[in-house]
Amino acid sequence: MARILTGIQSSGKPHLGNLLGAVQPAIKMSLAQKEPAFFFIADLHSLTTVRDANLRKEYVRDVAAAWLACGLDPEKEIFYRQSRVPEVCELAWYLNCFAPFPMLSNAHSFKDKSENLSNVNAGLFTYPVLMAADILLYDAEKVPVGKDQKQHLEITRDIASAFNNLYPDTFVLPDVMIQESVMTVPGIDGRKMSKSYNNFINLFEDDKALRKRVMSILTDSTPMEEPKDPDTCNVVALFTLVATPEQTEALRQNYRNGNYGYGHAKQALFEVLVERFAEPRRLFQEYITDTESLEQVLRQGEDRAREVAQPVLNRVRKALGFR
């Protein structure tokens, strides 16, 4: 079986969109693999935007607890913080020396922000190189990504190929796994759920805060007694992603019949969220309050990750004449 690796952003609190679009599909995919998958928390990448040290630690704990609560098995998989495997920074420097300027200047991570260069730091510019180091350091063979990350994987392959041309057989060239089936989860305003839009639903809040957030979902002003179109409603769109087909059809019928308000639909969505994610929410609270156990899980994964990383880095050092 191929070695699979995937990175997990820690630039904010995990939300419903993360869970449905990334966490659960990745865990499901790893369960089908005999060989351990590599799951890393990309806390070094977060430094390009998050400068508050305590906030970064909080986000890392939240992300780790969310993945474990959703079923990631740390005994089988290798689950670790990027920053606790220092070999990745050394490899990133070596790879920087093989990354052409035009390639990095055309990367989406830089190009999308290049209109205001005063806000662009060197870390953002070389973001794809650190991502390449994340992948190549573990001889990863398969990297599942969404379409928006395809370019970064192509950059990884280009850098590794350029290196291998000078120093043959140093790096394994990873294959890109485009996740066509990754769902787009709408936020409370109808746009894609995102921390940057502040339109997300945090499932791990208490019931009162979660319900308040659900009740704030944007809807139109159709009176309660009138029929409504379920195909144009944010509440129905979210409900469809988390409810059973039978529950979804019943909600859609209520919309068509009339005498059913958006408040009723939002309450139904809240109840389904609480029911479906009851166990992950319970486990999240256990992990987030037992910081010692959470730290132990991550350190165990980091030790295992370094066992794989060190021979690869030594191979690179030897090729370059540093060993």
C-alpha positions in Angstrom: 0.0 0.0 0.0 1.2 3.6 -0.7 2.3 5.9 2.1 -0.2 8.7 2.5 0.5 12.1 4.0 -1.8 15.0 4.7 -1.4 18.3 6.5 -3.9 20.0 8.8 -4.0 23.7 9.1 -3.9 25.2 12.7 -4.7 28.8 11.9 -8.0 28.8 13.7 -10.5 26.7 15.5 -11.8 23.6 13.6 -15.4 24.0 12.3 -18.1 22.0 10.7 -16.7 22.6 7.2 -13.3 21.2 8.3 -14.9 18.1 9.8 -17.2 17.3 6.8 -14.8 18.4 4.1 -11.4 17.2 5.4 -11.3 15.4 8.8 -13.9 12.7 8.3 -12.9 11.8 4.6 -9.2 11.6 5.6 -9.8 9.4 8.5 -12.1 7.1 6.4 -9.3 6.9 3.8 -6.7 6.0 6.3 -8.8 3.2 7.7 -8.6 1.4 4.3 -4.8 1.5 4.5 -2.6 -1.1 6.2 0.4 1.2 6.4 0.2 4.1 8.8 -0.8 7.4 7.3 1.0 10.6 8.3 -1.2 13.4 9.7 0.6 16.5 10.7 -0.6 19.8 12.3 0.9 22.6 10.2 1.7 25.0 13.0 4.9 26.3 11.3 2.7 27.3 8.3 0.4 29.2 10.6 3.2 31.6 11.5 2.7 33.5 8.2 -0.6 34.9 9.7 -0.9 34.0 13.4 1.6 35.9 15.6 0.1 35.3 19.0 2.0 32.5 20.6 -0.8 31.5 23.1 -3.4 31.6 20.4 -1.3 29.3 18.2 -0.9 26.8 21.1 -4.7 27.0 21.6 -5.4 26.3 17.9 -3.0 23.4 17.9 -4.7 21.8 20.9 -8.2 22.4 19.3 -7.1 20.8 16.0 -5.5 17.8 17.7 -8.5 17.2 19.9 -10.9 17.5 17.0 -9.1 14.9 14.9 -8.8 12.5 17.8 -12.4 13.0 18.7 -13.5 12.2 15.2 -11.8 8.9 15.2 -8.2 9.3 14.2 -6.3 6.4 15.8 -2.9 7.6 17.1 -1.7 4.1 17.7 -2.1 3.2 14.0 -1.5 6.5 12.3 1.4 8.9 12.8 -0.1 12.1 14.2 2.3 15.0 15.0 3.1 18.7 15.1 5.1 19.9 12.2 7.2 22.2 14.5 8.3 19.3 16.6 10.1 17.6 13.7 13.0 20.1 13.2 14.3 18.1 10.3 11.6 19.7 8.1 13.2 23.2 8.5 16.6 22.0 7.4 15.2 20.2 4.4 13.2 23.3 3.5 16.4 25.3 3.3 18.0 22.8 1.0 14.9 22.8 -1.2 14.8 26.6 -1.3 18.1 26.5 -3.1 16.5 24.4 -5.9 13.2 26.5 -6.2 13.3 29.0 -9.0 12.0 32.5 -8.2 9.4 32.5 -11.1 7.9 29.2 -9.9 7.3 30.7 -6.4 6.1 34.0 -7.7 3.4 32.2 -9.7 2.2 30.1 -6.8 -1.4 30.9 -5.7 -0.4 31.3 -2.1 1.7 34.3 -3.1 0.1 35.5 -6.2 -3.3 36.0 -4.6 -1.8 38.5 -2.1 0.9 40.0 -4.3 -1.1 43.2 -5.0 -0.2 44.4 -1.6 3.4 43.3 -1.2 3.9 45.2 2.1 1.7 42.5 3.7 3.6 39.6 2.1 6.3 38.0 4.2 9.1 35.7 3.0 7.4 32.8 4.8 4.3 33.3 2.6 6.5 33.5 -0.5 8.3 30.2 0.3 5.2 28.5 1.6 5.2 25.9 -1.2 8.8 25.0 -0.4 8.0 24.2 3.3 5.1 22.2 2.0 7.4 20.3 -0.3 9.7 19.5 2.7 6.6 18.3 4.6 6.0 15.8 1.9 9.4 14.7 0.7 10.8 14.3 4.3 8.7 11.1 4.7 9.0 9.5 1.3 5.2 10.1 0.9 3.8 8.5 -2.2 0.2 9.8 -2.1 -0.9 13.2 -1.0 -4.7 13.8 -1.0 -5.6 17.5 -1.7 -8.4 19.6 -3.0 -8.1 21.2 -6.5 -6.9 24.4 -4.9 -3.8 22.7 -3.7 -2.9 20.8 -6.9 -0.4 23.5 -7.9 1.6 23.2 -4.7 1.9 19.4 -5.2 3.1 20.1 -8.8 5.7 22.4 -7.3 6.8 19.7 -4.9 7.3 17.3 -7.8 9.2 19.9 -9.9 11.6 20.7 -7.1 12.2 17.0 -6.3 12.7 16.2 -9.9 15.3 19.0 -10.3 17.1 17.7 -7.2 17.0 14.1 -8.5 18.5 15.2 -11.8 21.6 16.3 -10.0 21.5 13.7 -7.2 19.7 10.6 -8.5 17.2 8.6 -6.4 17.2 11.0 -3.5 13.5 11.8 -3.3 10.3 9.8 -3.9 8.1 11.7 -6.3 4.6 11.9 -4.7 1.5 11.4 -6.6 -1.3 13.9 -6.3 -4.7 12.5 -5.2 -7.3 15.1 -6.2 -10.3 14.7 -4.0 -13.1 15.3 -6.4 -15.7 14.2 -3.9 -14.7 16.7 -1.2 -17.9 18.6 -0.3 -18.2 22.3 -0.1 -19.9 23.2 3.1 -21.9 26.5 3.1 -21.4 28.9 5.9 -24.2 30.8 7.8 -24.1 33.5 5.1 -24.3 31.1 2.1 -20.7 31.5 1.1 -18.2 28.6 1.6 -17.7 28.0 5.3 -14.4 29.6 6.3 -12.6 31.1 9.2 -11.6 34.1 7.1 -15.3 34.9 6.4 -16.3 34.3 10.1 -19.3 32.4 8.8 -18.4 29.1 10.4 -20.2 26.8 12.9 -18.1 25.6 15.8 -19.5 22.2 16.7 -17.4 22.0 19.9 -19.0 25.0 21.6 -21.6 24.3 24.3 -25.2 23.8 23.3 -26.3 27.4 24.0 -23.5 28.9 21.9 -24.0 26.3 19.1 -27.8 26.9 18.9 -27.2 30.7 18.8 -24.9 30.3 15.9 -27.3 28.0 14.0 -30.1 30.5 14.6 -28.1 33.2 13.0 -28.0 31.5 9.6 -29.1 33.9 6.8 -32.5 33.3 5.3 -35.0 35.3 3.3 -38.1 37.1 4.6 -40.8 34.6 3.4 -43.6 34.5 6.0 -44.0 31.4 8.0 -47.4 30.4 6.6 -46.2 30.5 2.9 -44.5 27.6 1.1 -40.7 28.0 0.7 -38.1 26.7 -1.8 -35.8 24.2 -0.1 -33.3 24.4 -3.0 -32.4 28.1 -2.2 -32.2 27.9 1.6 -28.9 27.8 3.5 -30.5 25.9 6.3 -31.6 23.1 4.0 -28.2 23.0 2.3 -26.5 22.4 5.7 -29.2 20.0 7.0 -28.8 17.8 3.9 -25.1 17.4 4.7 -25.6 16.1 8.2 -29.1 14.5 8.3 -30.4 11.2 7.0 -32.1 11.1 3.6 -35.4 10.5 5.4 -34.9 13.5 7.7 -33.9 15.7 4.7 -37.0 14.7 2.7 -39.3 15.4 5.6 -37.7 18.9 6.0 -38.1 19.6 2.3 -41.7 18.6 2.4 -42.4 20.9 5.4 -41.0 23.8 3.3 -43.3 23.0 0.4 -46.3 22.6 2.6 -46.0 26.0 4.3 -46.9 26.9 7.9 -43.3 26.0 8.7 -40.9 28.8 9.6 -37.2 29.1 9.2 -36.9 29.1 13.0 -38.4 25.6 13.0 -35.8 24.5 10.4 -32.9 26.0 12.3 -34.0 24.2 15.4 -34.2 20.9 13.5 -30.7 21.5 12.2 -29.4 22.2 15.7 -31.0 19.0 17.0 -29.5 16.9 14.2 -26.0 18.4 14.8 -26.2 17.6 18.5 -27.4 14.1 17.8 -25.0 13.2 15.0 -21.9 14.7 16.7 -22.7 13.8 20.3 -19.8 11.4 20.7 -17.1 13.6 19.0 -18.3 16.6 21.0 -18.0 14.6 24.2 -14.5 13.2 23.3 -13.3 16.7 22.3 -14.1 18.0 25.8 -12.2 15.1 27.3 -9.1 15.7 25.1 -9.1 19.5 25.5 -9.3 19.3 29.3 -6.7 16.5 29.7 -3.8 18.4 28.1 -1.2 16.0 29.5 -2.7 13.1 27.7 -3.1 15.1 24.5 0.6 16.1 24.7 1.6 12.5 25.2 -0.3 11.4 22.1 1.4 14.1 20.0 4.9 13.4 21.4 4.5 9.7 20.6 3.6 10.6 17.0 6.5 13.0 16.8 9.0 10.4 17.9 7.6 8.0 15.2 7.7 10.8 12.6 11.4 11.6 13.4 12.3 7.9 13.0 11.2 8.2 9.4 12.4 11.7 8.8 16.0 11.4 10.0 17.2 8.7 7.5 15.6 10.7 4.6 17.4 13.9 5.7 20.7 12.0 6.1 20.2 10.8 2.6 19.9 14.4 1.4 22.8 15.6 3.5 25.0 12.9 2.0 23.9 13.7 -1.6 24.8 17.4 -1.0 28.1 16.7 0.7 27.1 17.8 4.2 27.6 14.3 5.7 
